Amino acid sequence: MSVLSKGLNFIPVSRQSDKFQAKKDAENLFRRARLKACFHNSDVTSDRDNFQRLNPRKSTWVPPDRQFASLDLFIK
């Protein structure tokens, strides 16, 4: 209620930002964008059953740079 009483133009802002977390979030976004661009036309059929799909394998692979010029420009 106290936040709503300040009006519709009030935006709560923390005093300090976590630069490490912001960089980590940005890198995760860039990785996901590169993965989408790299695999956007792949027609991979999975032999895994529905229960195996619920627990996906974790990967840290990042597609190499300079494959998609527009994506590299967005990231820069």
N, CA, C and O atoms as a CHARMM CRD file, in Angstrom:
* protein
*
  304
    1    1 MET  N      0.82300  -1.20100   0.00000 PROA 1      0.00000
    2    1 MET  CA     0.00000   0.00000   0.00000 PROA 1      0.00000
    3    1 MET  C      0.86200   1.25800   0.00000 PROA 1      0.00000
    4    1 MET  O      0.50400   2.26100  -0.61700 PROA 1      0.00000
    5    2 SER  N      1.99900   1.20100   0.69400 PROA 2      0.00000
    6    2 SER  CA     2.83500   2.39700   0.77300 PROA 2      0.00000
    7    2 SER  C      3.45500   2.72100  -0.59500 PROA 2      0.00000
    8    2 SER  O      3.64300   3.89100  -0.92600 PROA 2      0.00000
    9    3 VAL  N      3.77100   1.69000  -1.38500 PROA 3      0.00000
   10    3 VAL  CA     4.33000   1.93500  -2.71400 PROA 3      0.00000
   11    3 VAL  C      3.25200   2.49300  -3.62600 PROA 3      0.00000
   12    3 VAL  O      3.51800   3.41300  -4.40000 PROA 3      0.00000
   13    4 LEU  N      2.05200   1.96300  -3.55200 PROA 4      0.00000
   14    4 LEU  CA     0.95400   2.44900  -4.38300 PROA 4      0.00000
   15    4 LEU  C      0.56700   3.87900  -4.02700 PROA 4      0.00000
   16    4 LEU  O      0.12500   4.63400  -4.89300 PROA 4      0.00000
   17    5 SER  N      0.72800   4.25800  -2.76100 PROA 5      0.00000
   18    5 SER  CA     0.36700   5.60800  -2.35600 PROA 5      0.00000
   19    5 SER  C      1.32000   6.66300  -2.92600 PROA 5      0.00000
   20    5 SER  O      0.99300   7.85000  -2.93200 PROA 5      0.00000
   21    6 LYS  N      2.48400   6.24700  -3.40000 PROA 6      0.00000
   22    6 LYS  CA     3.44300   7.19900  -3.97500 PROA 6      0.00000
   23    6 LYS  C      3.06800   7.61400  -5.38800 PROA 6      0.00000
   24    6 LYS  O      3.65300   8.55600  -5.92200 PROA 6      0.00000
   25    7 GLY  N      2.10900   6.93800  -6.00700 PROA 7      0.00000
   26    7 GLY  CA     1.63100   7.33600  -7.32800 PROA 7      0.00000
   27    7 GLY  C      2.10600   6.40800  -8.43100 PROA 7      0.00000
   28    7 GLY  O      2.94900   5.53700  -8.21600 PROA 7      0.00000
   29    8 LEU  N      1.54600   6.61100  -9.62200 PROA 8      0.00000
   30    8 LEU  CA     1.85300   5.74500 -10.75000 PROA 8      0.00000
   31    8 LEU  C      3.22800   6.02200 -11.35000 PROA 8      0.00000
   32    8 LEU  O      3.76300   5.16600 -12.05500 PROA 8      0.00000
   33    9 ASN  N      3.80600   7.17000 -11.09800 PROA 9      0.00000
   34    9 ASN  CA     5.11100   7.51400 -11.65800 PROA 9      0.00000
   35    9 ASN  C      6.27300   7.06300 -10.79000 PROA 9      0.00000
   36    9 ASN  O      7.42800   7.23400 -11.17900 PROA 9      0.00000
   37   10 PHE  N      5.99900   6.49500  -9.62800 PROA 10     0.00000
   38   10 PHE  CA     7.05300   6.05000  -8.71200 PROA 10     0.00000
   39   10 PHE  C      7.66400   4.75000  -9.21400 PROA 10     0.00000
   40   10 PHE  O      6.95100   3.79400  -9.51800 PROA 10     0.00000
   41   11 ILE  N      8.99400   4.72300  -9.29800 PROA 11     0.00000
   42   11 ILE  CA     9.71800   3.52300  -9.70100 PROA 11     0.00000
   43   11 ILE  C     10.71600   3.20300  -8.59700 PROA 11     0.00000
   44   11 ILE  O     11.64900   3.97400  -8.37300 PROA 11     0.00000
   45   12 PRO  N     10.53900   2.07500  -7.89900 PROA 12     0.00000
   46   12 PRO  CA    11.49900   1.73900  -6.84800 PROA 12     0.00000
   47   12 PRO  C     12.83500   1.32600  -7.45800 PROA 12     0.00000
   48   12 PRO  O     12.89100   0.49500  -8.36400 PROA 12     0.00000
   49   13 VAL  N     13.89600   1.91500  -6.94800 PROA 13     0.00000
   50   13 VAL  CA    15.24100   1.64700  -7.46000 PROA 13     0.00000
   51   13 VAL  C     16.14000   1.34700  -6.27200 PROA 13     0.00000
   52   13 VAL  O     16.11700   2.05300  -5.26400 PROA 13     0.00000
   53   14 SER  N     16.93000   0.29100  -6.40300 PROA 14     0.00000
   54   14 SER  CA    17.86900  -0.01300  -5.32700 PROA 14     0.00000
   55   14 SER  C     19.04800   0.95200  -5.39500 PROA 14     0.00000
   56   14 SER  O     19.38300   1.46100  -6.46400 PROA 14     0.00000
   57   15 ARG  N     19.65100   1.19000  -4.28700 PROA 15     0.00000
   58   15 ARG  CA    20.76700   2.14300  -4.21600 PROA 15     0.00000
   59   15 ARG  C     22.00100   1.60600  -4.92300 PROA 15     0.00000
   60   15 ARG  O     22.72400   2.36300  -5.57100 PROA 15     0.00000
   61   16 GLN  N     22.24600   0.30800  -4.80500 PROA 16     0.00000
   62   16 GLN  CA    23.42700  -0.27200  -5.41700 PROA 16     0.00000
   63   16 GLN  C     23.00000  -1.35800  -6.39500 PROA 16     0.00000
   64   16 GLN  O     22.06100  -2.11100  -6.13600 PROA 16     0.00000
   65   17 SER  N     23.69400  -1.42700  -7.51000 PROA 17     0.00000
   66   17 SER  CA    23.41500  -2.48200  -8.47100 PROA 17     0.00000
   67   17 SER  C     24.54200  -3.50600  -8.42400 PROA 17     0.00000
   68   17 SER  O     25.70000  -3.16400  -8.18300 PROA 17     0.00000
   69   18 ASP  N     24.19200  -4.73800  -8.65400 PROA 18     0.00000
   70   18 ASP  CA    25.16600  -5.80900  -8.66300 PROA 18     0.00000
   71   18 ASP  C     25.69000  -5.96500 -10.08700 PROA 18     0.00000
   72   18 ASP  O     25.04400  -6.59200 -10.92700 PROA 18     0.00000
   73   19 LYS  N     26.85100  -5.39800 -10.35200 PROA 19     0.00000
   74   19 LYS  CA    27.40200  -5.40100 -11.70800 PROA 19     0.00000
   75   19 LYS  C     27.73700  -6.81400 -12.17100 PROA 19     0.00000
   76   19 LYS  O     27.59500  -7.12600 -13.35300 PROA 19     0.00000
   77   20 PHE  N     28.17900  -7.66700 -11.26000 PROA 20     0.00000
   78   20 PHE  CA    28.49500  -9.03700 -11.62700 PROA 20     0.00000
   79   20 PHE  C     27.24400  -9.77800 -12.08100 PROA 20     0.00000
   80   20 PHE  O     27.27600 -10.48700 -13.08700 PROA 20     0.00000
   81   21 GLN  N     26.14800  -9.62300 -11.35500 PROA 21     0.00000
   82   21 GLN  CA    24.90400 -10.29200 -11.72000 PROA 21     0.00000
   83   21 GLN  C     24.36500  -9.74900 -13.04500 PROA 21     0.00000
   84   21 GLN  O     23.83000 -10.50900 -13.85100 PROA 21     0.00000
   85   22 ALA  N     24.50000  -8.45200 -13.27300 PROA 22     0.00000
   86   22 ALA  CA    24.04800  -7.87200 -14.54000 PROA 22     0.00000
   87   22 ALA  C     24.85500  -8.41800 -15.71300 PROA 22     0.00000
   88   22 ALA  O     24.29000  -8.72000 -16.76500 PROA 22     0.00000
   89   23 LYS  N     26.16800  -8.54700 -15.54400 PROA 23     0.00000
   90   23 LYS  CA    27.01400  -9.10400 -16.60200 PROA 23     0.00000
   91   23 LYS  C     26.68000 -10.57600 -16.83800 PROA 23     0.00000
   92   23 LYS  O     26.64200 -11.02600 -17.98400 PROA 23     0.00000
   93   24 LYS  N     26.44300 -11.31400 -15.78300 PROA 24     0.00000
   94   24 LYS  CA    26.08500 -12.73700 -15.89300 PROA 24     0.00000
   95   24 LYS  C     24.75400 -12.90000 -16.62400 PROA 24     0.00000
   96   24 LYS  O     24.61800 -13.77500 -17.48000 PROA 24     0.00000
   97   25 ASP  N     23.78200 -12.06900 -16.29400 PROA 25     0.00000
   98   25 ASP  CA    22.48600 -12.12600 -16.97100 PROA 25     0.00000
   99   25 ASP  C     22.61200 -11.78200 -18.45200 PROA 25     0.00000
  100   25 ASP  O     21.97500 -12.41300 -19.29600 PROA 25     0.00000
  101   26 ALA  N     23.43700 -10.77900 -18.76700 PROA 26     0.00000
  102   26 ALA  CA    23.63600 -10.39800 -20.16100 PROA 26     0.00000
  103   26 ALA  C     24.31100 -11.52400 -20.94000 PROA 26     0.00000
  104   26 ALA  O     23.92400 -11.80900 -22.07300 PROA 26     0.00000
  105   27 GLU  N     25.31300 -12.16300 -20.34500 PROA 27     0.00000
  106   27 GLU  CA    25.99200 -13.27100 -21.01800 PROA 27     0.00000
  107   27 GLU  C     25.04200 -14.43900 -21.25000 PROA 27     0.00000
  108   27 GLU  O     25.10000 -15.08700 -22.29500 PROA 27     0.00000
  109   28 ASN  N     24.16800 -14.71200 -20.28600 PROA 28     0.00000
  110   28 ASN  CA    23.16300 -15.77000 -20.47200 PROA 28     0.00000
  111   28 ASN  C     22.20800 -15.43500 -21.61900 PROA 28     0.00000
  112   28 ASN  O     21.84500 -16.31000 -22.40600 PROA 28     0.00000
  113   29 LEU  N     21.80800 -14.18100 -21.70900 PROA 29     0.00000
  114   29 LEU  CA    20.93900 -13.74600 -22.79800 PROA 29     0.00000
  115   29 LEU  C     21.63300 -13.89800 -24.14700 PROA 29     0.00000
  116   29 LEU  O     21.03000 -14.37900 -25.10600 PROA 29     0.00000
  117   30 PHE  N     22.90700 -13.48600 -24.22400 PROA 30     0.00000
  118   30 PHE  CA    23.65400 -13.58800 -25.47300 PROA 30     0.00000
  119   30 PHE  C     23.85500 -15.04600 -25.87000 PROA 30     0.00000
  120   30 PHE  O     23.77100 -15.38200 -27.05100 PROA 30     0.00000
  121   31 ARG  N     24.11800 -15.91000 -24.90300 PROA 31     0.00000
  122   31 ARG  CA    24.29500 -17.33300 -25.19600 PROA 31     0.00000
  123   31 ARG  C     23.01200 -17.92400 -25.74800 PROA 31     0.00000
  124   31 ARG  O     23.03800 -18.65100 -26.74100 PROA 31     0.00000
  125   32 ARG  N     21.88100 -17.61500 -25.10700 PROA 32     0.00000
  126   32 ARG  CA    20.60400 -18.14800 -25.58000 PROA 32     0.00000
  127   32 ARG  C     20.26400 -17.62800 -26.96500 PROA 32     0.00000
  128   32 ARG  O     19.70000 -18.36200 -27.77700 PROA 32     0.00000
  129   33 ALA  N     20.59600 -16.37100 -27.25100 PROA 33     0.00000
  130   33 ALA  CA    20.33700 -15.81800 -28.58100 PROA 33     0.00000
  131   33 ALA  C     21.21200 -16.50900 -29.62800 PROA 33     0.00000
  132   33 ALA  O     20.74400 -16.81500 -30.72400 PROA 33     0.00000
  133   34 ARG  N     22.48100 -16.75300 -29.29300 PROA 34     0.00000
  134   34 ARG  CA    23.36400 -17.46100 -30.22700 PROA 34     0.00000
  135   34 ARG  C     22.89100 -18.89400 -30.46700 PROA 34     0.00000
  136   34 ARG  O     22.94600 -19.38400 -31.59500 PROA 34     0.00000
  137   35 LEU  N     22.42700 -19.56700 -29.41100 PROA 35     0.00000
  138   35 LEU  CA    21.91800 -20.93000 -29.56500 PROA 35     0.00000
  139   35 LEU  C     20.68000 -20.95900 -30.45700 PROA 35     0.00000
  140   35 LEU  O     20.54400 -21.83700 -31.30900 PROA 35     0.00000
  141   36 LYS  N     19.77900 -19.99900 -30.25900 PROA 36     0.00000
  142   36 LYS  CA    18.58600 -19.93100 -31.10600 PROA 36     0.00000
  143   36 LYS  C     18.97000 -19.71200 -32.56100 PROA 36     0.00000
  144   36 LYS  O     18.41400 -20.34900 -33.45600 PROA 36     0.00000
  145   37 ALA  N     19.91800 -18.81600 -32.80000 PROA 37     0.00000
  146   37 ALA  CA    20.33500 -18.53500 -34.16800 PROA 37     0.00000
  147   37 ALA  C     21.03300 -19.74000 -34.78700 PROA 37     0.00000
  148   37 ALA  O     20.85000 -20.02400 -35.97100 PROA 37     0.00000
  149   38 CYS  N     21.82300 -20.44200 -34.00300 PROA 38     0.00000
  150   38 CYS  CA    22.58900 -21.57500 -34.51900 PROA 38     0.00000
  151   38 CYS  C     21.68800 -22.76400 -34.85700 PROA 38     0.00000
  152   38 CYS  O     21.92800 -23.46100 -35.84300 PROA 38     0.00000
  153   39 PHE  N     20.65600 -22.99800 -34.05000 PROA 39     0.00000
  154   39 PHE  CA    19.82100 -24.18400 -34.21400 PROA 39     0.00000
  155   39 PHE  C     18.41200 -23.87600 -34.71500 PROA 39     0.00000
  156   39 PHE  O     17.52000 -24.71000 -34.55900 PROA 39     0.00000
  157   40 HSD  N     18.18500 -22.71400 -35.30900 PROA 40     0.00000
  158   40 HSD  CA    16.81800 -22.33300 -35.67000 PROA 40     0.00000
  159   40 HSD  C     16.21800 -23.20800 -36.76100 PROA 40     0.00000
  160   40 HSD  O     14.99500 -23.33500 -36.81000 PROA 40     0.00000
  161   41 ASN  N     17.00100 -23.81300 -37.62800 PROA 41     0.00000
  162   41 ASN  CA    16.46700 -24.65300 -38.69500 PROA 41     0.00000
  163   41 ASN  C     16.74700 -26.13000 -38.49600 PROA 41     0.00000
  164   41 ASN  O     16.54100 -26.92000 -39.41700 PROA 41     0.00000
  165   42 SER  N     17.20500 -26.51800 -37.33600 PROA 42     0.00000
  166   42 SER  CA    17.55500 -27.92200 -37.16800 PROA 42     0.00000
  167   42 SER  C     16.29500 -28.74700 -36.94100 PROA 42     0.00000
  168   42 SER  O     15.44100 -28.39800 -36.12600 PROA 42     0.00000
  169   43 ASP  N     16.20100 -29.83100 -37.66900 PROA 43     0.00000
  170   43 ASP  CA    15.07100 -30.75500 -37.54800 PROA 43     0.00000
  171   43 ASP  C     15.53300 -32.00500 -36.82400 PROA 43     0.00000
  172   43 ASP  O     15.59800 -33.08900 -37.40400 PROA 43     0.00000
  173   44 VAL  N     15.84700 -31.84200 -35.57000 PROA 44     0.00000
  174   44 VAL  CA    16.33600 -32.95800 -34.77200 PROA 44     0.00000
  175   44 VAL  C     15.13800 -33.65000 -34.13600 PROA 44     0.00000
  176   44 VAL  O     14.33100 -33.02000 -33.45300 PROA 44     0.00000
  177   45 THR  N     15.03600 -34.93300 -34.36500 PROA 45     0.00000
  178   45 THR  CA    13.99400 -35.71000 -33.70700 PROA 45     0.00000
  179   45 THR  C     14.62100 -36.40000 -32.51800 PROA 45     0.00000
  180   45 THR  O     15.70000 -36.98400 -32.62300 PROA 45     0.00000
  181   46 SER  N     13.96300 -36.33300 -31.41800 PROA 46     0.00000
  182   46 SER  CA    14.50700 -36.87900 -30.19000 PROA 46     0.00000
  183   46 SER  C     13.95500 -38.27800 -29.94900 PROA 46     0.00000
  184   46 SER  O     12.76400 -38.53300 -30.12300 PROA 46     0.00000
  185   47 ASP  N     14.84800 -39.18100 -29.54300 PROA 47     0.00000
  186   47 ASP  CA    14.44200 -40.54100 -29.18900 PROA 47     0.00000
  187   47 ASP  C     14.13600 -40.65600 -27.70900 PROA 47     0.00000
  188   47 ASP  O     13.82300 -41.73800 -27.21400 PROA 47     0.00000
  189   48 ARG  N     14.22400 -39.54700 -27.00900 PROA 48     0.00000
  190   48 ARG  CA    13.99100 -39.57200 -25.56400 PROA 48     0.00000
  191   48 ARG  C     12.50300 -39.60900 -25.27700 PROA 48     0.00000
  192   48 ARG  O     11.71200 -39.00800 -26.00300 PROA 48     0.00000
  193   49 ASP  N     12.12000 -40.30700 -24.22800 PROA 49     0.00000
  194   49 ASP  CA    10.70600 -40.35600 -23.86300 PROA 49     0.00000
  195   49 ASP  C     10.33500 -39.10900 -23.05300 PROA 49     0.00000
  196   49 ASP  O     11.19100 -38.28000 -22.74400 PROA 49     0.00000
  197   50 ASN  N      9.08000 -38.99500 -22.72500 PROA 50     0.00000
  198   50 ASN  CA     8.58300 -37.78500 -22.06000 PROA 50     0.00000
  199   50 ASN  C      9.21700 -37.56200 -20.69700 PROA 50     0.00000
  200   50 ASN  O      9.41600 -36.41200 -20.30700 PROA 50     0.00000
  201   51 PHE  N      9.53900 -38.61400 -19.96100 PROA 51     0.00000
  202   51 PHE  CA    10.13000 -38.44300 -18.63900 PROA 51     0.00000
  203   51 PHE  C     11.56800 -37.94500 -18.72800 PROA 51     0.00000
  204   51 PHE  O     12.01400 -37.19900 -17.85700 PROA 51     0.00000
  205   52 GLN  N     12.29100 -38.34100 -19.75400 PROA 52     0.00000
  206   52 GLN  CA    13.65200 -37.84600 -19.92800 PROA 52     0.00000
  207   52 GLN  C     13.65800 -36.39000 -20.36100 PROA 52     0.00000
  208   52 GLN  O     14.60300 -35.66200 -20.05900 PROA 52     0.00000
  209   53 ARG  N     12.63400 -35.95700 -21.05400 PROA 53     0.00000
  210   53 ARG  CA    12.56000 -34.54800 -21.47400 PROA 53     0.00000
  211   53 ARG  C     12.30900 -33.60200 -20.30500 PROA 53     0.00000
  212   53 ARG  O     12.63900 -32.41800 -20.38000 PROA 53     0.00000
  213   54 LEU  N     11.72000 -34.12600 -19.21600 PROA 54     0.00000
  214   54 LEU  CA    11.46400 -33.29600 -18.04300 PROA 54     0.00000
  215   54 LEU  C     12.75200 -32.90000 -17.33200 PROA 54     0.00000
  216   54 LEU  O     12.79300 -31.88100 -16.64300 PROA 54     0.00000
  217   55 ASN  N     13.79500 -33.69300 -17.49300 PROA 55     0.00000
  218   55 ASN  CA    15.07100 -33.40300 -16.85800 PROA 55     0.00000
  219   55 ASN  C     16.12000 -33.21800 -17.95700 PROA 55     0.00000
  220   55 ASN  O     16.87100 -34.14900 -18.25000 PROA 55     0.00000
  221   56 PRO  N     16.18300 -32.02600 -18.57100 PROA 56     0.00000
  222   56 PRO  CA    17.10900 -31.82800 -19.69200 PROA 56     0.00000
  223   56 PRO  C     18.56100 -31.85700 -19.23100 PROA 56     0.00000
  224   56 PRO  O     18.87600 -31.54600 -18.08200 PROA 56     0.00000
  225   57 ARG  N     19.42300 -32.23700 -20.14700 PROA 57     0.00000
  226   57 ARG  CA    20.86000 -32.23800 -19.85800 PROA 57     0.00000
  227   57 ARG  C     21.37200 -30.80100 -19.83900 PROA 57     0.00000
  228   57 ARG  O     20.96100 -29.97400 -20.65200 PROA 57     0.00000
  229   58 LYS  N     22.25900 -30.51800 -18.91600 PROA 58     0.00000
  230   58 LYS  CA    22.84000 -29.17700 -18.79300 PROA 58     0.00000
  231   58 LYS  C     24.05100 -29.06100 -19.71100 PROA 58     0.00000
  232   58 LYS  O     24.85900 -29.98500 -19.80500 PROA 58     0.00000
  233   59 SER  N     24.17000 -27.94400 -20.37400 PROA 59     0.00000
  234   59 SER  CA    25.28200 -27.70400 -21.27400 PROA 59     0.00000
  235   59 SER  C     25.77100 -26.27800 -21.08800 PROA 59     0.00000
  236   59 SER  O     24.99000 -25.38000 -20.77500 PROA 59     0.00000
  237   60 THR  N     27.05800 -26.07800 -21.28000 PROA 60     0.00000
  238   60 THR  CA    27.62900 -24.73700 -21.19800 PROA 60     0.00000
  239   60 THR  C     28.24400 -24.32400 -22.53200 PROA 60     0.00000
  240   60 THR  O     28.95300 -23.32100 -22.60500 PROA 60     0.00000
  241   61 TRP  N     27.97500 -25.09200 -23.58400 PROA 61     0.00000
  242   61 TRP  CA    28.53400 -24.80000 -24.89500 PROA 61     0.00000
  243   61 TRP  C     27.96400 -23.50300 -25.44200 PROA 61     0.00000
  244   61 TRP  O     26.75900 -23.26200 -25.37100 PROA 61     0.00000
  245   62 VAL  N     28.83200 -22.67900 -25.98200 PROA 62     0.00000
  246   62 VAL  CA    28.42000 -21.41900 -26.59600 PROA 62     0.00000
  247   62 VAL  C     28.84400 -21.46100 -28.05900 PROA 62     0.00000
  248   62 VAL  O     30.01000 -21.72800 -28.35000 PROA 62     0.00000
  249   63 PRO  N     27.92800 -21.20400 -28.98000 PROA 63     0.00000
  250   63 PRO  CA    28.31300 -21.17600 -30.39100 PROA 63     0.00000
  251   63 PRO  C     29.37000 -20.10400 -30.64000 PROA 63     0.00000
  252   63 PRO  O     29.37600 -19.07200 -29.96900 PROA 63     0.00000
  253   64 PRO  N     30.26200 -20.34200 -31.59800 PROA 64     0.00000
  254   64 PRO  CA    31.32900 -19.36200 -31.85400 PROA 64     0.00000
  255   64 PRO  C     30.79000 -18.03600 -32.39500 PROA 64     0.00000
  256   64 PRO  O     29.70500 -17.97300 -32.97200 PROA 64     0.00000
  257   65 ASP  N     31.56500 -17.00200 -32.19300 PROA 65     0.00000
  258   65 ASP  CA    31.22000 -15.67000 -32.70600 PROA 65     0.00000
  259   65 ASP  C     31.36300 -15.64100 -34.21700 PROA 65     0.00000
  260   65 ASP  O     31.85700 -16.58600 -34.83100 PROA 65     0.00000
  261   66 ARG  N     30.92500 -14.54900 -34.79700 PROA 66     0.00000
  262   66 ARG  CA    31.07100 -14.23400 -36.22300 PROA 66     0.00000
  263   66 ARG  C     30.35700 -15.21000 -37.14500 PROA 66     0.00000
  264   66 ARG  O     30.78400 -15.40500 -38.28300 PROA 66     0.00000
  265   67 GLN  N     29.27300 -15.83100 -36.67400 PROA 67     0.00000
  266   67 GLN  CA    28.46300 -16.65900 -37.55700 PROA 67     0.00000
  267   67 GLN  C     27.27400 -15.88200 -38.09500 PROA 67     0.00000
  268   67 GLN  O     26.82900 -16.10700 -39.22000 PROA 67     0.00000
  269   68 PHE  N     26.76300 -14.96400 -37.28200 PROA 68     0.00000
  270   68 PHE  CA    25.60400 -14.15800 -37.64800 PROA 68     0.00000
  271   68 PHE  C     25.94400 -12.69100 -37.38000 PROA 68     0.00000
  272   68 PHE  O     26.03400 -12.25800 -36.23100 PROA 68     0.00000
  273   69 ALA  N     26.12700 -11.94800 -38.44900 PROA 69     0.00000
  274   69 ALA  CA    26.58100 -10.55500 -38.32500 PROA 69     0.00000
  275   69 ALA  C     25.58300  -9.69600 -37.55200 PROA 69     0.00000
  276   69 ALA  O     25.98300  -8.87100 -36.73100 PROA 69     0.00000
  277   70 SER  N     24.29800  -9.88200 -37.80400 PROA 70     0.00000
  278   70 SER  CA    23.29800  -9.05600 -37.11700 PROA 70     0.00000
  279   70 SER  C     23.26300  -9.35400 -35.62000 PROA 70     0.00000
  280   70 SER  O     23.06300  -8.45000 -34.80800 PROA 70     0.00000
  281   71 LEU  N     23.45400 -10.60300 -35.26100 PROA 71     0.00000
  282   71 LEU  CA    23.47900 -10.96400 -33.83900 PROA 71     0.00000
  283   71 LEU  C     24.72200 -10.40000 -33.15600 PROA 71     0.00000
  284   71 LEU  O     24.64600  -9.91000 -32.03000 PROA 71     0.00000
  285   72 ASP  N     25.85400 -10.46800 -33.83200 PROA 72     0.00000
  286   72 ASP  CA    27.08300  -9.88200 -33.27300 PROA 72     0.00000
  287   72 ASP  C     26.93600  -8.37300 -33.08900 PROA 72     0.00000
  288   72 ASP  O     27.43000  -7.81400 -32.11000 PROA 72     0.00000
  289   73 LEU  N     26.26500  -7.72100 -34.02100 PROA 73     0.00000
  290   73 LEU  CA    26.03600  -6.28200 -33.89300 PROA 73     0.00000
  291   73 LEU  C     25.12000  -5.98600 -32.70300 PROA 73     0.00000
  292   73 LEU  O     25.34800  -5.02100 -31.97400 PROA 73     0.00000
  293   74 PHE  N     24.09300  -6.80300 -32.50300 PROA 74     0.00000
  294   74 PHE  CA    23.20500  -6.63100 -31.35500 PROA 74     0.00000
  295   74 PHE  C     23.96100  -6.79600 -30.04300 PROA 74     0.00000
  296   74 PHE  O     23.74000  -6.03600 -29.10000 PROA 74     0.00000
  297   75 ILE  N     24.84700  -7.77800 -29.97500 PROA 75     0.00000
  298   75 ILE  CA    25.57300  -8.04600 -28.74500 PROA 75     0.00000
  299   75 ILE  C     26.57200  -6.93300 -28.44300 PROA 75     0.00000
  300   75 ILE  O     26.76400  -6.58000 -27.27900 PROA 75     0.00000
  301   76 LYS  N     27.21300  -6.37100 -29.47800 PROA 76     0.00000
  302   76 LYS  CA    28.14800  -5.27100 -29.25000 PROA 76     0.00000
  303   76 LYS  C     27.41100  -4.03700 -28.79400 PROA 76     0.00000
  304   76 LYS  O     28.03100  -3.00200 -28.55100 PROA 76     0.00000
